[in-house]
Amino acid sequence: NNSFYLARAYLSLGKLYNDTSKHSFAEEDLLIALEEAVKIRDVSLQVDIYKELLNCYILCNDDRSIDRIVEEVKETATKNSKINEMKDIFFQAAHYYINKDIEKSASLLKFSLNMIT
């Protein structure tokens, strides 16, 4: 399927842009990649894209976008069996918030732990 390769290509571009601190380009390409991955219902690919998007938003200190990604992943997690792959997203977001918002961090950690038990 062309969408699979297209999503992978945009994911790779997004990673490169993140690595070179061009985060607005990274976000743009990663959102296209996510759209393509959703079209083909490839949850593993979606998780990879969400992880890179989260990385992008953490590098930009974009709390609002981090919260949006966390909510999207929660919705995806409730609908799919790839929960184990998604827990890292919640742990990474919890780590990000540890010094900014301890309550949010604790909530994300609790959610993550409940996912794996």
N, C-alpha and C positions, 0 to 999 in steps of 0.2 A: 504494500500500500504506500502510495506517495506521501501521505500524511505522516506516516511513521518516520520516513527519511527527512521530511521537511521539519518535523518537530525536533529531531536529533540535530539537524544542521543549525536551527535557531538556538537550541540549547547550547551547542558548542560555541556559537557566536556570543551568546550571553555570558558564558564563562570567560571567554577571552576579554570581553569588555569589562567584566568585573575585575579581572586580573590586572587590567591596565587603568583602573579607576575611572572608567567612562560609564558610570552607573546608569545614566539616563538611557544610553544606548542599550545597556545590558537589560534593563527593565523592559524596554520596548521589544527586544528580540525574545526575551523569556516569556512575555505575555502572548506573543504569537505562537511560540512553541507550546505553551499550555493550551491554547485554543485548539491547535492541531491534535494534541494528545487527547484532549477531551472528545474530539470528533471520533477518534478511533477507539475510545474507551480503554486506553492503555494506562492502567492505574500505576504501574511501576514507573513508567515514563513520567507521569504526572507528579509522582513523589519526587523524582530526581529534579524536575523543573521547580517544584515548590521549594526544595532545599536550596537551589541556587537563587531563587527569588528572595528567600529569607536572608540568605547571605548578602545579597545586594542591599536589601533594606536595613540590615544591621550595619553594614558599612556606611550607610547614609544616615544612620540614627533616625529612621523614619518609623516612629512608633505606630502611627495610624495604619500604615501599610503592613507592618508586622502583625498587628491585631487582625487585620482583614485576612491575611494569609492563614493565620492560626484558625480563624473561624471557618474558612473554606476547607481547610484540611480536616477540621472536626467533622464537617458535613460529609466529606469524602470518606472519612474513617467509619462513620456509622453505616455507610452504604456498601462497604467493601470488606474483603477479608485480608487486605494487605496492611492490617493494623500494625504489625511489627515493623514494617518499613517506615511508617509514619511517626512512630514514637520519637525518633531523633529530632524531628522538626519541633516538637513540643519541648524536648529537653534543651535544644539550642535556644529557643525563644525564652525559656525559663532562665537560662544562663545569662542571656542578654539583659533581662529585667532584674537580675538579682540585686544590683546596686541602685536601680532606678525606682523600682516598685516591688517591694518584697511580697506584698499580698498577691500581685499578679504572678510573680515568679512561683510562689507557693501553690497557687491555683493550677498553673501549668504543670508543675511537678506532680501534683496530686492526680491530675487528669492523665498524665503520662503513665504514672505507676498503675492506675486503675486499668489502663489499656492492656498492660502486659500481665496482669494477674487474673 
